[in-house]
Amino acid sequence: MEGKITRKMTEKVTFRRLIELYALSARMDLDFLLRDSRISLMAIAADLLSNIAAVSGIFLLAWRFDGVGGMSRWDVLFMLGYVTCVNGLYQLFFSNNNGHISRRIGRGQLDHMFIQPLPFSVQLATDGFIPFTGSQNILFGIGIILFALNGMGMSISPLWVFGMIGYLLISLSIIVGLSYLFSSLAFRRQVAFEEVATTIVDDITGVLCNYPLSGMPVAVQWTLISVIPAGLLGWFPAMALLGKMPLGLSVFYPLLVAVIIWILAAIFLKKGLMFYVKLGSNRYTPGGHRR
């Protein structure tokens, strides 16, 4: 059984097949939108308003006091736009509990994935893509960034755009890596840790990453870009893109942290999977119903 799971995780899929799977997910998302457009549009609007509320408080404070900790009001707005884009990317690609993987582990739903004719990793990468109902936050974030850049009169180059895309992908990988790393706890305690990914993701992306760390004690800054890397989802990349490198660190520091998190996540996730295939899930009765 362990050998089958290992092969399931390492089978190769062509690029064309990946595009087909993303297109399939997009088609299902469109069907969901068209099936009940009123409810879908209400949910999209509610999510957008929630995101506006999350960033407006901090920005209004920065606007009132003409900046925070050496960051101008436009710097803060740019950072909030960046954070919004990161959250939007996470929502766009990891919405179907493939981002909150502890739910699937805790609910015994991995068994459903193991019998599918696709590698486990490919299913996780493609089945949460929702371009029609989940793109509002990234579009809103891009709008904030453009408005902030216009306000500070900053001109950008293709290289700068490339760097920003790279930082966005690194920030996204940090969120996913943390989710998978802590979700490995759910293999041994399925009920207790079913929602651990939700707690980790929501606390970091919904609370901590919105705050500008400039002006805070250096110890706090280091804590929030290392032990709790919320600062790598907004403050650090934003400052780097604005040419104000924090703490004298390299532009590649977030990449280093992302690689470390992914290595740890891969190790513990594999150990958890090997444990899971031996004992299975205790969340189902012999009749197949969730307890």
Secondary structure as UniProt FT lines:
FT   HELIX           2..10
FT   HELIX           15..35
FT   HELIX           37..64
FT   TURN            65..66
FT   TURN            69..70
FT   HELIX           73..93
FT   HELIX           101..106
FT   TURN            107..109
FT   HELIX           110..114
FT   HELIX           120..126
FT   TURN            127..128
FT   TURN            131..133
FT   HELIX           136..152
FT   HELIX           158..183
FT   HELIX           184..187
FT   TURN            190..195
FT   HELIX           196..206
FT   HELIX           208..210
FT   TURN            214..215
FT   HELIX           218..223
FT   TURN            224..227
FT   HELIX           229..233
FT   HELIX           235..241
FT   TURN            242..243
FT   HELIX           246..248
FT   TURN            251..252
FT   HELIX           253..279
FT   TURN            286..287
//
